[in-house]
Every structure is written in C-alpha cells, then in structure tokens.
Amino acid sequence: KARMDDYLSRRKAKQPLEYPSAGSTFKRPEGYFAGALIEECNLKGASVGGAQVSTKHAGFVINTGGATCKDVLDLCKKVSDTVKAQKGVELEMEIRVTE
C-alpha cells in the first residue's frame, strides 16, 4: 500500500493528471526524451484551441476545455515541425488516430 501511494504521488507530481489527455503524446526518439526536446524548443504551454502542451510535462498534450481532434492534431504538427527545425529530431506520435 505504501509503495503504491508513493508511486501515485510521484505520478501526480510529474504528470498533468488534472486534465484530460491521451497520455504520452510522442514516442521516445532514440537517444532523446520527447518532453525534454519539446521543452528545449520553448513549447511548454503552446496551444491550439483547447489543446495545450502541458506546462507540467511537455510530453503531454492536454485538453484545457473544448479541444477538438483537429486542435490536438494541429498542435502536434506544430510541435513536431518546431522540434524537427530546431533540433533536427523527428518526433513520432504515440497516440493513434482513427477515422
């Protein structure tokens, strides 16, 4: 029980669990951490509509209210394009989009 409580408190401290999200948004590129690359590109807090790069953990795209699928996808494209341009690293989506 104590171990589980410790795990949950560490998770709450590091992940934006107070907002809806699809979890980790991008796969970890070999040799890098997606969240760190996104943060280094000053994209924490960047938003499109109701979708926002979490200010708590840049590896998460959260719904701050009313985000559409298009908002999330447009923000993910903005993030990937910026990381590719500034860091030369291609981010691959971890979330899957179905039609």
C-alpha positions in Angstrom: 0.0 0.0 0.0 2.8 2.5 0.9 4.6 1.6 -2.3 1.5 2.2 -4.4 0.8 5.5 -2.6 4.4 6.6 -3.3 4.1 5.7 -6.9 0.8 7.6 -7.3 2.1 10.7 -5.6 5.2 10.8 -7.8 3.0 10.3 -10.9 0.7 13.2 -9.8 3.7 15.4 -9.3 5.1 14.8 -12.7 2.1 14.2 -15.0 -0.8 16.5 -15.8 -3.5 14.2 -14.4 -5.8 17.0 -13.5 -6.6 17.5 -17.3 -7.9 15.1 -19.9 -5.3 13.8 -22.2 -4.4 10.7 -24.3 -1.3 10.2 -22.1 2.2 10.5 -23.5 1.8 12.1 -27.0 5.1 11.3 -28.7 7.3 8.2 -28.8 10.7 8.5 -27.3 13.2 9.1 -30.1 16.4 7.1 -29.7 18.8 8.9 -27.5 16.4 11.6 -26.5 13.3 12.3 -24.4 10.5 13.8 -26.4 9.4 16.0 -23.4 12.8 17.5 -23.0 13.2 18.3 -26.7 9.7 20.0 -26.7 10.7 22.0 -23.6 14.0 23.0 -25.1 12.1 24.4 -28.0 10.1 26.6 -25.6 6.8 24.9 -26.4 5.6 24.3 -22.9 2.2 26.0 -22.7 1.8 26.3 -26.5 -1.8 25.8 -27.6 -4.1 25.5 -30.5 -7.8 25.9 -29.5 -8.4 24.0 -26.3 -5.3 21.7 -26.8 -2.2 22.7 -24.9 1.3 21.3 -24.4 1.3 20.7 -20.6 3.3 23.1 -18.5 3.8 20.3 -16.0 5.3 17.7 -18.5 5.9 18.8 -22.1 5.4 15.2 -23.4 1.7 15.5 -22.8 -0.9 17.4 -24.8 -3.8 18.2 -22.6 -7.4 19.4 -23.1 -7.9 22.6 -21.2 -11.5 22.7 -22.3 -13.3 22.2 -25.6 -10.3 20.8 -27.6 -11.2 19.1 -30.8 -9.4 16.4 -32.5 -8.2 19.0 -35.1 -6.9 21.2 -32.3 -4.8 18.3 -30.9 -3.5 17.2 -34.3 -2.7 20.8 -35.4 -0.8 21.3 -32.1 1.1 18.0 -32.5 2.1 19.1 -36.0 3.3 22.4 -34.7 5.3 20.7 -32.0 6.9 18.1 -34.4 7.7 20.7 -37.0 9.3 23.0 -34.5 11.4 20.2 -32.9 12.5 19.0 -36.4 13.5 22.5 -37.4 15.3 23.4 -34.1 16.7 20.1 -33.0 16.8 18.0 -36.2 14.9 15.2 -34.5 11.7 13.8 -35.9 9.0 13.1 -33.3 6.6 10.2 -34.0 3.2 10.2 -32.5 2.5 7.7 -29.8 -1.2 8.3 -29.9 -3.2 6.7 -32.7 -5.8 8.5 -34.6 -8.6 6.5 -36.2 -11.3 7.8 -38.6 
